[in-house]
Amino acid sequence: MHLAIVGTGAVGTALGIRLSKHHRIAFGSRDPQSEAARQLDLALGTKADVRLTPDAVAEASVVILATPWPVTEAIVKDLDLAGKIVVDCTNDVGPDFLPESSPVPSCAERLAAWLPESRVVKAFSTAGAGTMADPNYGAGACGVRPMMPFCGDDAEAKRVVRGLIEEVGFEPVDAGDLVAARTLEPLALLWIRLAHGGYGSNIAFALLTR
Ligand SMILES: NC(=O)c1ccc[n+]([C@@H]2O[C@H](COP(=O)([O-])OP(=O)(O)OC[C@H]3O[C@@H](n4cnc5c(N)ncnc54)[C@H](OP(=O)(O)O)[C@@H]3O)[C@@H](O)[C@H]2O)c1
């Protein structure tokens, strides 16, 4: 599978390092010579390369967007993402960790409207980058993996993204159609408020069933 990750920040790097164990990664960046790009090159060697974003996504069947929400519209409107699975990791975080703009429609639904020929799946938005880099919470987790809820309207795209979630090390939780992003995105904001409100960033949500 040709996999591209747009953004060489905390999320892009964490997912890239985990997924490079299974796939070759093309990172899309504004500056492939940046310090972040150099660090990725050192960490991943031949398993990944950093290119200008249009070049990185050109051959990819799956494109993970790990970009700040406010610039995401401009980024995707400059790219040819027709026919591709687009994974939306973004969160619209405003002051006091509340949504910056209206939560309805969700970021993922707005993204899907900008990309009518792509198959958008919301995923990797409700856990911290530190947990994406290392989802193992040790003995205290009693064998329960951190969950990663995902949603989308295309069954095949969701099957592919479920596999990526497994590969990163999360428990995939199918939340339904893309409209469910309206519930995933506030969950991410709760995570951010807790992390900044004293719990720290080494926290993750899990789903218990019986
Ligand atoms: N951090 C978390 O724990 C976390 C968890 C879940 C979801 N998220 C969401 O995932 C997305 C990425 O988060 P992050 O923490 O990885 O952010 P980040 O560290 O700031 O990285 C974002 C990356 O986006 C790229 N980018 C492209 N255009 C940009 C622009 N105009 N301004 C700034 N960056 C630009 C940059 O890569 P280049 O310099 O290579 O272009 C940058 O490194 C956000 O929407 C965030 O809300 C974050």
The ligand as an ORCA input file, in Angstrom:
! r2SCAN-3c Opt
* xyz 0 1
  N      -0.726     16.508     18.972
  C      -1.653     15.626     19.314
  O      -1.535     14.938     20.363
  C      -2.843     15.401     18.420
  C      -3.629     14.256     18.631
  C      -4.708     13.992     17.769
  C      -5.000     14.881     16.734
  N      -4.237     15.999     16.574
  C      -4.567     16.875     15.432
  O      -3.725     16.439     14.363
  C      -3.309     17.560     13.586
  C      -1.772     17.648     13.650
  O      -1.386     17.828     14.993
  P       0.146     17.928     15.409
  O       0.174     17.972     16.883
  O       0.950     16.914     14.677
  O       0.500     19.384     14.852
  P       1.966     19.974     14.589
  O       2.960     19.294     15.451
  O       1.827     21.449     14.664
  O       2.247     19.540     13.059
  C       1.429     19.948     12.016
  C       2.224     19.822     10.723
  O       1.404     20.293      9.640
  C       2.252     20.774      8.605
  N       1.749     22.044      8.074
  C       1.366     22.258      6.799
  N       0.981     23.529      6.620
  C       1.132     24.142      7.808
  C       0.912     25.482      8.243
  N       0.452     26.446      7.424
  N       1.196     25.772      9.535
  C       1.656     24.821     10.385
  N       1.881     23.527     10.010
  C       1.613     23.201      8.731
  C       3.632     20.975      9.216
  O       4.515     20.025      8.577
  P       5.592     20.587      7.528
  O       6.344     21.660      8.278
  O       6.449     19.420      7.233
  O       4.827     21.108      6.367
  C       3.462     20.683     10.678
  O       4.575     20.030     11.221
  C      -3.995     18.790     14.191
  O      -5.191     19.038     13.502
  C      -4.281     18.355     15.625
  O      -5.384     19.038     16.179
  C      -3.167     16.268     17.376
*
